[in-house]
Amino acid sequence: MCAWVREAVSRESPCGDEPRALQERAAMIAGRIARPAEYVVRAFPAQISKMHGVPCREGMEHASSPPISLRQLRYLVAVSDAGSFSAASVRTHVAQPALSRQIAMLEASVGTCLLQRSRKGVTLTESGLRLYGIARGMLERLSHVRAEITSGPDVASGVVTIALPPNVASMLVPKLVRELERCHPHVELRVEDCSSLERGRSLQAASIDFAVVPVGSALVDVAYDLLLRESLLLVERRNGGSVGPATVSLAHAARVRLALPPPWFHTRHVIDEAARETGLSLNIAYEQHSVTTIASLVREGLAATITNSPAVEQLFRHGTVRARRIVNPAITRLVALARPSDRALGLAAQVTYGILRRLALDAVREGRWQGRAAK
């Protein structure tokens, strides 16, 4: 069992008639927490170096690096939340030199700087921000160990953290929350609406229970459950007149002035691949990171865009745009529910997973999420 969980269980679990059952549940929770811990200890320096060009300090990326302790992660979160070592010292009742020493040891372990010090206090570096998210998720999971272990075996309880595309979150989360409150009131849902890159990182770090992701990203130790083959649409401002056909050719879409995200966005990658395979050149007038900026350009009639139907529902008032499915050839992509492959979902995550899957497929059948359910 993960040593950190063993410590929490020994403090919190009550005496009872089923010690074996308690041990099994504790072991399951340990498995869900150990993966993020292992990620921090082994993978974090290399991940930082590859993704952000931050060189690991010489020798620090090897297994001989000093071990990371739960105390160090708690102190990192405390210092970041407080904004300074002195304020964190007051909050944690730990002497400031001891806090500084533990943070220095943590930085040595991961092989990179985590905090930027200045006269005004401290701020997280880009590397520190990533480790902060992992550490905070782990600490939150540990804080719910007692509730998860002592709840009845058939009672779903505890925190479930999921990551969704913002447009899918807008469409499905209200219904998901309503059903959880009605049927599983002891489940606390936390939603991260973020980019596909961020969802992939969270899955690999096992800092979330599951996510909705496009299939095709090179993710390690991630299990996929296919949901649908999603259709992409050409979206233009409606200028009155008849509704017109429900489809449009890719050749026509390529000639229209387009506002699209940069090439490293998954949606853009799919669009570029379809154009390249058919020998077409896209008329890209604007390239923007922000989907709200792209939507504003479409609303003003300055450009069209290519996106999915959940985004149309989220970003545009009904009747203000014309959204047509692209055909000849169609632009589609597989979308899946994904979770870390080497740990089991707890009961609370299982029921949440099942409800979200059903709601997503309902949206496909109703036509709100255009595409075909995966077989």
N, C-alpha and C positions, 0 to 999 in steps of 0.2 A: 504494500500500500504506500502511496505517496507520503513521505514523512510529514509534509505540511498538513495533509488531511488527517494523518494519524494523530498529530498533536491536537487538532481541533476536535476530533472524535473523542479522544480520551478526556477532554475537558467537558464536552457537551452531552454525549450520549448517555441516557439514563439506564439504570439497571432494569432488566425486564425478563420476560420468559422466553424471548427468542434472540439470544445473543448472536446465533449464527446468521439469522436474517439481517440483524443490524450490521454485522460484519460484511455481509454480501452487499448491502446497500452502500455502506461506506466505501467498499472497494470500487463499486461502480462510479461513485462520485470522484474517487481518487483518479480513476482513469480519465474522467472528463477534465480534471484540473492538471494532471501530470503532463499532458501534451503541451499546453502553453508554457509550463515550466521548462520542459525539455527544449522547446523552441527558443526560449530566452537564453538558456545556457549554451546550446550548441550552435543554433542557426543564426542568432541575431547579428553577431559581428559580420559574418559573411553576407547576410541579406543587406545590411546597411551599406557595406562596401560596394556591392553590385548595383544596388538601386539608386544610391545617392552619390557615388564617387567619393565616399568618405573612407580613407585608408584605415584599416585596422592597425593598431600599434603593433610593432614587431613582436611576434610570438604570442600575442594575446588571443588569436583566433584558434589556438590549439586546445586540446582537452586538458592541458596542464594549467589553464587559467584558473584563478581563484574561484571557488564556488559562489554562486549567487544565493543569498539568503532571503527569506521572506521579510526579515527586518529591513534589509536594504531596499526592497521594493516598496515597503510601507513608507520608508523615509523619503524615497524619491517622490511618491505621490503627495506626502505631507508638505515637502518643501515647495513643490510646484503649486499646490493649492494655496499655500500661505503666501507665496511670492518672495520669500526671503528665508534665509537660514534662521535669523533671529526670531521671526514670527513663528516658524515651524517649531523652534525649540520651546516656545511658550505653549503651543498647542499640544505637543507630544510629551512635554515634561522631560525632555532629553537635552542634555547639555549641548550647546552649539558645536564645540569641537568634536564631540562624538558623532553628531549628525554629519559634519563635514568629512570625518574619517570614513564613515560607512558609504557615503556617496562616492568618495574617491575610490574605495574598494570596488564598488559596483561599476564605475567607469573603467577600472582596470580589467574587470572580468569581461565586459562586453567589448573592450578595445576601442572605445570612441568616447568623445565628450558628450555628455548628456545635458548639462546645464551651462548657460551663458551667464557669467557673473558680471555685475556692474554695480555702480554706486546706488542705483535705484532698486536693486534687488537681483532676482534671478529669473531667467526665462528658459524654457526648454529649447534645445536645439532641435533640428529636424529629426535626428536620431532619437533624442530624448522624448520627443512627442510620440514617436511610434512605440517606444518601450513603455511610456506612461500609459498608453491605451491598453497594452497587454497586461501590465501590472494591475491597473485598476480593475480590469475584468476578472483577473485571478482573485484579487482581494474580495471583490463582491461575491464571487462564487463561494469562497471560503466562509464568508459571513452568513451564508444560507445553509451551511452544512447541517446544523442542528435541525432546522425545519424540514429539510429533505429526508433526513434519517429517521426522525421520530414521527413523521406523518404516516398514516396508514398506507399499506402497500397498494391500495386501489385509489388513493386520493392524490390527484395531480396537484403539486404545490411547488413553489419556488420561482426563481427568475428564469425566464427564457429570453435569450438575446438573438435576434435575427437581423439579417441585412438584406435590403431590397432596393431595386432601382426606385428613385423618387416617384416616378409616374405610377409604378405598380403599387407602391406604398399608398399613394393617394387613392387608388381605386379599391384596394383590398383591406387595408388596415382597419378602417371603421367597422366593417362587417366582422373582421376577425376579433376585434376588441369586444364588440357586442356579444358575440357567441361565447367567448371565453368568460366574460362576466356572468353570463346566464348559466353556463354549464360547468365551468371550472373557476370559481371565484377566487381560489387560492393561488392561481397562476398570475405572476406579474410579468407582463410583456414589455420588452424594451426593443425598439426598432431603430436600426441605423439605416438611413436612406442615403446612399452614397454611390460613387462610380463603380463600374465593374472591376477596375484595378484595386480599389480599396476593399471591395467585397472579397476578391481573391486573396488579398493579404490577410484579411481577418480569418478566412477559412484555413489557410495554411498555418496561421498562428493558433488555430483552434480557440480564438477568443470569442467566437460566437457559436451558437448551436447549429444553425443552418442558414442558407441564403438562397435567393433566386439569382441565377447567373446565366449568361449565354455560354453555350458549350463551344469549346474550341480554345479556351485559354489554357495555357500550359501550367496547370496547377498540380502540385504533388500531394499525395495522400488525401485526395478528395474523392468522395463517392457521389455519383450523379444519378438522379431519378428524373428521367425526361418528362417534361410537362407538355410542351407543344412546339410545333414548327411555326414560328411567328412570321407574319407578313409585314413587310415595310411598305409605307404609303407615301405618295407625293402629296404634300400639304401646301395649298395656295389660298390666298385671301379670296373669299367669295365676293364677286362684284355684281350680284343680282343675276337675273335670268334663270334658266332652267337648271335642274340639278346636274344633268349630263350623265355620261357613262360612269360606272363604278370602278372602271379600271383605266390604266394608261400604260403605254409601252415604255420600256426603259429608254428607248431611243428618244422619245418625246421628253421624258424626264431629264435626260442628259442635256438637252438644248435649253432648258429653262434656267434662268438665273437662280442659283442655289445659295443658301446659307447653311453651312454644315460645320460640325465639330472638327477638330484636328484629326490627322490620320491615326493617332494612337488610341482614339476612342474606338470601342469595339464596333459600334454602329457604322462609323465611317469606314472602318476596315472592310466590313461586309459590302458596303456600297462600292468602294474602290475595286474590290475583287470582282464584283459582278460587271462593272464597267470594263475592266481590263479583259475579262474573258470574252466579252462581246466586241472588243475593239473600239469602244466608245470613249470619248473624252468628255468629262463633266464640265459644265459651265459654272464654276464655283466663284461667285461674286464676293462672298464674305465667309471667313473662317473664324468661328468664335468658340471659346471654351464654354460659355454660359448658355444653357438651354433657354433661359428666360430672355436673353438678348436675341437669340435666334428667333424665338417666338415673336418678339416685338418687331423684328424686321419683316416677318411674315404678315403680322397684323397690319403693318403700314403699307403692305404691297410692294416692298422693296426687293423681296426675294421669296422663293418657295423653299421648302426643306423636305427632307426625307426622314421619316421617323416611324414609330409604331403607334397603334391606336390608343394605348393607355396614355401616351404623351399628348395626343390630340385631346383626349378627354380632360386631362389635367390643365393644359396650357391655354385652351381656346374656348370661348363661349360657344354654345351650340348655335349653328347656323352662320357663324362668322368666317368659317374656312371651308374649303372643299378638300376632302381627303380621299384619294383614289389609290387603290391597290395597284402596285407596279407589276406588270406582266411582260411576257415575251422578251427576255425571260423574267420570271418572278424573282424578287429579292427576298429571301427568307433566311432565318437562322433558328437553330435549336435553342430552346430555353429550358433550364432544368432547375430542380431543387437540388442543392448540393450541401454536403456536410463533411466534416473531418472523418476519414474512413477508418481510423484506428481507435475510435471510441464510440460507445453506445450512447444513444439519446436517452435521457432520463424520461420518466413518465410525463412530466409537464411538457417537455419538448416534443415528445411523441404526439400528444393530443394536439398541440399547436401546429405541428407539421401536418397532421391529417386534415385539420380544419382548413389551413391555408391551401393545401393541395386541392381540396374540394372546391373552395371558393375560386381558385384560379381556373379550374376546368369549367366551372359554372360560367365564368366570364367569357370563356372561349365559346361555349354553346350559345350564349346570349348574343354573341357578336361584338361585345364590348372590347374583347381582346382578340383581334383578328388573326386567324391562323387555324391550324388543325391540331387537335389533341394528338400527342405522341402515342404510338402503339407499343 
